[in-house]
Amino acid sequence: MKIAVAARKKNNTYMVEPVFGRADLFVLVEENGNDRVVIENPYRDDTEAAGRKVAQWLIQEGVTTVLCGDVGAKTRFYLSEGGIFSGIGYDGTVDEALARFAAS
């Protein structure tokens, strides 16, 4: 399992981003929770279909779960079609979101 958390960096802490497609970056976490990679969102400033493009990118990266504040209906469809679970309603730090997801 590979989890992607939509995030932004604030005061050297990675915070969950409320809007999936416009996230500054994504923290990719392997199933063991120890291996993390931070990748800037290459589609953040696209004027059209940023969410779809991010969804396609994460599918290619092998992501199985996305955690964020919210995902639009069309983007949720693209994620679902690609076999990605979209966990919405997350906030706080990336570590807090991961802990909450693991406990669910």
N, C-alpha and C positions, 0 to 999 in steps of 0.2 A: 504494500500500500504506500502510495506517495500522496502527501497532503500539501496543498498550496493554500497559504493564508494570504489574502489580500491585505497589504500593509502600507504604512508610511513610517518614516523614522522621525521621532520627536525626542529631543534631548537624549540621544544615544539609546533610545528604547524603541523597539518595533511595536507599533500600535496597529490594531485591526482597522482596516479602512472600511468606512461605511458603504462605499459604492464600488462594486466589483470591477467593472470595466475601466474605471478612472483611477484605480489604485496606483500609487507611485511605484510600487514594487510588489513582488511576491516572495514570501519565504517558503521554499520547498523543503519539506521535511520527510525523510524516509521513515518507514514503519518503526524502526527501533527508536526514533525520536532524537538520536544523537547526531545524525548526519543532516546538516542544514546548508542550504545554498540560498543566497539572496540574489534575486535577479530583478533588474529594473523592468518595468512594464513597457515594452516597445510600442504599444498601441494607446497609451494613456492620452495622447493629444490628438488622436485621429478624430476627424470631424464626423465620420459616419461609422456605425457598426463596431465601435471599440469592443463592446462586450462579446460579440460574436468572434471577432478576431482573437481576443484573449482566450476565449473558450477553445478555439481550434488550436491555438498555440499550446495550451496546457494539455490538451488531449495528446498532441504530438510528444509532449514531455513525459507522458506516462502517468499523469496525475489521476488519482481515483477519487479524491475528495477535495472540495474547495470550502474554505471557511471565510466568511466575510459578514459585513453588516446586512447587505441586501443585494439581490440579483434581479434584474429585470426579467419579465416573463419570456421574452424571446431568447435571451441568453440562458435562462434556466432550461429551456427546451434544447438548445444546442449542447449544453453540458450533459443533460440527461441522455440525449441521442448518442453522445460520445462515451456513455458509461460512467460519467462522473456524478457523484453525489454532491449536491450543493447545500451546505449547512449555512443557514442565514440566521440573523439575530445575534451574531457574535460581536463583542466589543472588548474594550480593555487592551491589555498587552497580548502579543502573539502567544506567549507562554500561557497566559490565563485561558485563552481560547483553546489551545491544544489540550490543556488539562480538563477543561469543561467537556470537550469533545470525547476525550478518553474515558471520562466518567459516565458518559451517556450510553 
